[in-house]
Amino acid sequence: MKRVFWLGVGIAAGVALNRKARSTAHAVTPAGIAGNLGDAVRELAGAMGAFGADVRAGMTEREEELTDAVERRSGVTPGNRPARSDARARRANG
């Protein structure tokens, strides 16, 4: 019975090592390297996109803080400009 047990353990270990060796060998082939590089580029692009979204969210939040501060201190709402006269508007539009 011990021999059958150790035979099973040996077969399982052999299969596991064979699979690991094949995956390691595939990782150093040109196709494996290209796959790993492609995954890395996709991950980097995702991280850059997330960083950009975080920066935009931070900019929006900071702009709101600054707008509130300007309104509290001066009573002027930033971005609301007085309407231009018709003559000035025609000159600006060409």
ROSELO-165541 format. One line per 3 residues: their letters; for each residue z, x negated, y negated of N, C-alpha, C, CB. Coordinates in steps of 0.2 Angstrom, whole numbers, plus 5000, padded with zeros to 4 digits. Glycine has a CB too. Layout:
A) Z,X,Y,Z,X,Y,Z,X,Y,Z,X,Y ~ ...
% end
This chain:
MKR) 5000,4996,5006,5000,5000,5000,5000,4996,4994,5006,5005,5000 ~ 5004,4990,4994,5004,4986,4988,4997,4983,4987,5009,4980,4989 ~ 4993,4981,4992,4987,4978,4991,4982,4983,4988,4984,4976,4998
VFW) 4982,4990,4989,4978,4995,4986,4980,4995,4979,4979,5001,4990 ~ 4986,4995,4978,4989,4996,4971,4986,4990,4966,4996,4996,4970 ~ 4987,4984,4969,4984,4978,4965,4977,4978,4965,4987,4972,4968
LGV) 4973,4981,4970,4966,4981,4970,4964,4986,4964,4963,4983,4976 ~ 4967,4991,4963,4966,4996,4958,4967,4993,4951,4970,5003,4959 ~ 4973,4990,4951,4975,4986,4944,4969,4981,4942,4982,4983,4945
GIA) 4967,4977,4947,4962,4972,4946,4955,4976,4944,4961,4968,4952 ~ 4953,4981,4947,4947,4984,4945,4948,4987,4938,4946,4990,4950 ~ 4953,4990,4937,4954,4993,4930,4954,4988,4925,4961,4997,4929
AGV) 4957,4982,4926,4957,4976,4921,4950,4974,4921,4962,4971,4924 ~ 4947,4973,4926,4940,4970,4926,4935,4975,4922,4937,4970,4933 ~ 4936,4981,4923,4932,4986,4919,4934,4986,4911,4933,4993,4921
ALN) 4940,4985,4910,4942,4985,4903,4940,4978,4900,4950,4985,4902 ~ 4940,4973,4903,4938,4966,4900,4931,4966,4900,4940,4961,4905 ~ 4927,4969,4904,4920,4970,4904,4917,4973,4898,4917,4973,4910
RKA) 4921,4979,4897,4919,4983,4891,4920,4979,4884,4922,4990,4891 ~ 4926,4976,4884,4928,4972,4878,4923,4967,4877,4935,4970,4879 ~ 4921,4963,4882,4917,4958,4882,4910,4960,4879,4916,4954,4888
RST) 4907,4966,4882,4901,4968,4880,4901,4970,4872,4899,4974,4884 ~ 4907,4974,4870,4907,4976,4863,4907,4969,4858,4913,4980,4862 ~ 4911,4964,4861,4911,4958,4857,4905,4955,4856,4917,4953,4860
AHA) 4901,4954,4862,4894,4951,4862,4890,4955,4858,4892,4951,4869 ~ 4890,4962,4858,4886,4966,4854,4887,4965,4846,4886,4973,4855 ~ 4894,4964,4845,4895,4963,4838,4892,4956,4834,4903,4962,4837
VTP) 4891,4951,4839,4888,4945,4836,4880,4945,4836,4891,4939,4839 ~ 4877,4950,4839,4870,4951,4839,4867,4953,4832,4867,4956,4844 ~ 4861,4952,4830,4859,4954,4824,4860,4962,4822,4851,4952,4823
AGI) 4858,4966,4828,4859,4973,4827,4867,4975,4826,4857,4977,4833 ~ 4871,4971,4829,4878,4972,4828,4881,4970,4821,4882,4969,4833 ~ 4878,4965,4819,4880,4962,4812,4877,4967,4807,4877,4955,4811
AGN) 4871,4969,4808,4868,4974,4803,4872,4981,4803,4861,4976,4805 ~ 4874,4983,4809,4878,4989,4809,4885,4988,4805,4880,4991,4816 ~ 4888,4982,4807,4895,4981,4803,4894,4980,4796,4898,4975,4806
LGD) 4888,4977,4794,4887,4976,4787,4885,4983,4783,4881,4972,4786 ~ 4881,4987,4787,4880,4994,4784,4886,4998,4784,4875,4998,4789 ~ 4891,4998,4788,4897,5001,4788,4901,4999,4782,4901,5001,4794
AVR) 4901,4992,4781,4905,4989,4775,4902,4992,4769,4905,4982,4776 ~ 4896,4992,4768,4892,4994,4762,4894,5001,4760,4885,4993,4762 ~ 4894,5006,4766,4895,5013,4765,4903,5013,4763,4894,5016,4771
ELA) 4907,5010,4766,4914,5010,4764,4915,5008,4756,4918,5006,4768 ~ 4912,5002,4754,4912,5000,4748,4909,5005,4743,4908,4993,4747 ~ 4904,5008,4744,4901,5013,4740,4906,5019,4739,4894,5016,4743
GAM) 4909,5021,4745,4914,5026,4744,4919,5025,4740,4916,5028,4751 ~ 4922,5018,4740,4927,5016,4736,4926,5016,4729,4930,5009,4739 ~ 4919,5014,4728,4917,5013,4721,4917,5020,4718,4910,5010,4720
GAF) 4914,5025,4722,4914,5032,4719,4920,5035,4718,4910,5036,4724 ~ 4925,5033,4722,4932,5036,4721,4935,5033,4715,4936,5035,4727 ~ 4934,5026,4714,4936,5023,4708,4933,5026,4702,4935,5015,4709
GAD) 4927,5027,4702,4924,5030,4696,4927,5037,4695,4916,5031,4697 ~ 4928,5041,4700,4931,5047,4699,4938,5047,4696,4931,5051,4705 ~ 4942,5042,4698,4948,5041,4695,4948,5039,4688,4952,5036,4700
VRA) 4943,5035,4686,4943,5032,4680,4941,5038,4675,4937,5027,4679 ~ 4936,5042,4677,4934,5048,4673,4940,5053,4672,4928,5052,4677 ~ 4944,5054,4678,4949,5059,4677,4955,5056,4672,4953,5060,4684
GMT) 4956,5049,4673,4960,5046,4668,4958,5046,4661,4961,5039,4670 ~ 4951,5045,4660,4948,5046,4653,4949,5053,4650,4941,5044,4653 ~ 4948,5058,4654,4949,5065,4652,4956,5066,4650,4946,5070,4657
ERE) 4960,5064,4654,4968,5065,4653,4970,5062,4646,4972,5063,4659 ~ 4968,5055,4646,4969,5052,4640,4966,5055,4633,4967,5044,4640 ~ 4960,5057,4634,4957,5061,4628,4961,5067,4626,4949,5062,4630
EEL) 4963,5071,4631,4967,5077,4630,4973,5075,4626,4968,5081,4636 ~ 4977,5069,4628,4983,5067,4625,4981,5065,4618,4986,5061,4629 ~ 4976,5061,4617,4974,5059,4610,4972,5065,4606,4969,5054,4610
TDA) 4969,5070,4608,4967,5076,4604,4973,5080,4602,4962,5080,4609 ~ 4978,5080,4607,4984,5084,4605,4988,5080,4600,4988,5085,4612 ~ 4988,5073,4600,4992,5070,4595,4989,5070,4589,4992,5062,4598
VER) 4982,5070,4588,4978,5071,4582,4980,5078,4579,4971,5069,4583 ~ 4979,5083,4583,4980,5090,4581,4988,5090,4578,4979,5095,4586 ~ 4992,5088,4582,4999,5088,4579,5001,5085,4573,5004,5085,4585
RSG) 4998,5079,4572,4999,5075,4566,4995,5077,4560,4998,5067,4568 ~ 4989,5079,4561,4984,5080,4555,4982,5087,4555,4978,5076,4556 ~ 4983,5091,4560,4981,5098,4559,4974,5099,4560,4983,5101,4553
VTP) 4970,5094,4561,4963,5094,4562,4961,5093,4570,4959,5088,4558 ~ 4957,5098,4572,4954,5098,4579,4949,5093,4579,4953,5105,4581 ~ 4949,5087,4583,4944,5083,4584,4938,5086,4587,4946,5076,4588
GNR) 4932,5084,4585,4926,5087,4588,4923,5093,4584,4927,5089,4595 ~ 4928,5096,4580,4925,5102,4576,4923,5100,4569,4931,5108,4576 ~ 4917,5099,4568,4915,5097,4562,4912,5103,4558,4909,5092,4563
PAR) 4912,5102,4551,4910,5108,4547,4902,5108,4548,4911,5107,4540 ~ 4900,5115,4548,4893,5116,4549,4889,5112,4543,4891,5123,4549 ~ 4883,5110,4545,4878,5106,4540,4875,5112,4536,4873,5102,4543
SDA) 4873,5110,4530,4869,5115,4526,4862,5115,4529,4868,5113,4519 ~ 4858,5120,4528,4851,5120,4531,4847,5114,4529,4848,5127,4528 ~ 4847,5112,4523,4843,5106,4521,4845,5100,4525,4844,5105,4513
RAR) 4851,5099,4525,4853,5093,4529,4851,5093,4537,4861,5092,4529 ~ 4852,5099,4539,4850,5100,4546,4842,5099,4547,4852,5107,4548 ~ 4838,5102,4542,4831,5101,4543,4829,5093,4543,4827,5104,4537
RAN) 4833,5090,4538,4831,5082,4538,4833,5079,4544,4835,5079,4531 ~ 4839,5081,4547,4841,5078,4553,4837,5079,4559,4849,5080,4555 ~ 4834,5085,4559,4829,5087,4565,4822,5084,4564,4830,5094,4566
G) 4821,5082,4558,4814,5079,4556,4809,5084,4554,4811,5076,4563
% end
